Amino acid sequence: MRLDVVTIFPEYLEPLNVSLVGKARARGQLDVRIHDLREWAHDKHNTVDDTPYGGGPGMVMKPEPWGEALDEILASGEGEPVIVVPTPSGAPFTQQLAVELSAKPWLVFTPARYEGIDRRVIEEYGDRVDVREVSIGDYVLAGGEAPVLVMVEAVARLLPGVLGNAASHQDDSFAPGAMADLLEGPVYTKPPEWRGRGIPEVLVSGHHGKIARWRRDEAFRRTDLNRPDLIERADPAAFDKHDRAILAALGWSAGEDGRFGRTAGAVEE
Ligand SMILES: C[S@@+](CC[C@H](N)C(=O)[O-])C[C@H]1O[C@@H](n2cnc3c(N)ncnc32)[C@H](O)[C@@H]1O
């Protein structure tokens, strides 16, 4: 996979040399190219921002440097990339979107600073290629570089051969399939007792079926506790009779449309 990142802070992307992404680069699984936007700003100060039309505080990133940068990058590769524009006003970045992006051969990220990029840049490239405006959460950061680090790591670990154990991301929280609307439950390793705390007996039972059921029950418990909105939106067709039993025990019941909601008057465990 090829990844281009255009930024005014190339040094902010240094962590892409470290750990899983760094190793994937070294192995040639990821071709990461970091570009300094100011190389496409031609005045004496390499200016990339200007005052906003309509007034107000803050500055806006000028369209010309972005246009020249993106034209050059788009012309430098085979086929068309997906352009990912980090912005708090974008669609939420989810595991599902990470999976979708991991199947693309080429992604171009455009992390902004100031109040963002002149709208016409998004429109111009939206007419030419697949442009996604994406938010990593309901908060505002000073720039899009940290969101790029987040998104690249989430996408890269899904690429074949990047994680040591290819199956490990299939059981993750939010993983498409059985975990799509669930959080992963707790995990344990050796020693069997630490500071007087043991581990759930079932995990050393050697009974794979019981372990799988316990893990799924724990996933429901944790989702109930931390993200009940996921259970509310889940497709009930994904729930088997054991899932329904644990949901009932946690105070959930199916409504007329089959979807689960908190049972009225249910007592919290
Ligand atoms: C200060 S923010 C601009 C915020 C913008 N005025 C707004 O309210 O939507 C500057 C840049 O940081 C990045 N950014 C900030 N928060 C983000 C988030 N939650 N998700 C993705 N990118 C974000 C974007 O690239 C954004 O253009």
The ligand as a MOL file (V3000), in Angstrom:
LIG
                    3D

  0  0  0     0  0            999 V3000
M  V30 BEGIN CTAB
M  V30 COUNTS 27 29 0 0 0
M  V30 BEGIN ATOM
M  V30 1 C -8.1180 23.6010 14.8090 0
M  V30 2 S -8.6380 22.3200 13.7210 0 CHG=1
M  V30 3 C -9.9170 23.1520 12.8120 0
M  V30 4 C -11.2450 22.9990 13.4460 0
M  V30 5 C -12.3830 23.6040 12.6450 0
M  V30 6 N -12.3960 25.0290 12.7870 0
M  V30 7 C -13.7030 23.0450 13.1420 0
M  V30 8 O -14.2250 23.5720 14.1230 0
M  V30 9 O -14.1890 22.0520 12.5880 0 CHG=-1
M  V30 10 C -7.3350 22.2020 12.5660 0
M  V30 11 C -7.2040 20.8830 11.8830 0
M  V30 12 O -6.9560 19.8550 12.8290 0
M  V30 13 C -7.4510 18.6430 12.3310 0
M  V30 14 N -8.3870 18.0780 13.3150 0
M  V30 15 C -8.7220 18.6380 14.4990 0
M  V30 16 N -9.5620 17.8720 15.1850 0
M  V30 17 C -9.7710 16.7670 14.4310 0
M  V30 18 C -10.5680 15.6020 14.6030 0
M  V30 19 N -11.3270 15.4210 15.6700 0
M  V30 20 N -10.5330 14.6610 13.6310 0
M  V30 21 C -9.7850 14.8360 12.5250 0
M  V30 22 N -9.0320 15.9330 12.3070 0
M  V30 23 C -9.0150 16.8930 13.2430 0
M  V30 24 C -8.0800 18.9270 10.9750 0
M  V30 25 O -7.1130 18.6710 9.9700 0
M  V30 26 C -8.4090 20.3940 11.1140 0
M  V30 27 O -8.5550 21.0250 9.8740 0
M  V30 END ATOM
M  V30 BEGIN BOND
M  V30 1 1 1 2
M  V30 2 1 2 3
M  V30 3 1 2 10
M  V30 4 1 3 4
M  V30 5 1 4 5
M  V30 6 1 5 6
M  V30 7 1 5 7
M  V30 8 2 7 8
M  V30 9 1 7 9
M  V30 10 1 10 11
M  V30 11 1 11 12
M  V30 12 1 11 26
M  V30 13 1 12 13
M  V30 14 1 13 14
M  V30 15 1 13 24
M  V30 16 1 14 15
M  V30 17 1 14 23
M  V30 18 2 15 16
M  V30 19 1 16 17
M  V30 20 1 17 18
M  V30 21 2 17 23
M  V30 22 1 18 19
M  V30 23 2 18 20
M  V30 24 1 20 21
M  V30 25 2 21 22
M  V30 26 1 22 23
M  V30 27 1 24 25
M  V30 28 1 24 26
M  V30 29 1 26 27
M  V30 END BOND
M  V30 END CTAB
M  END
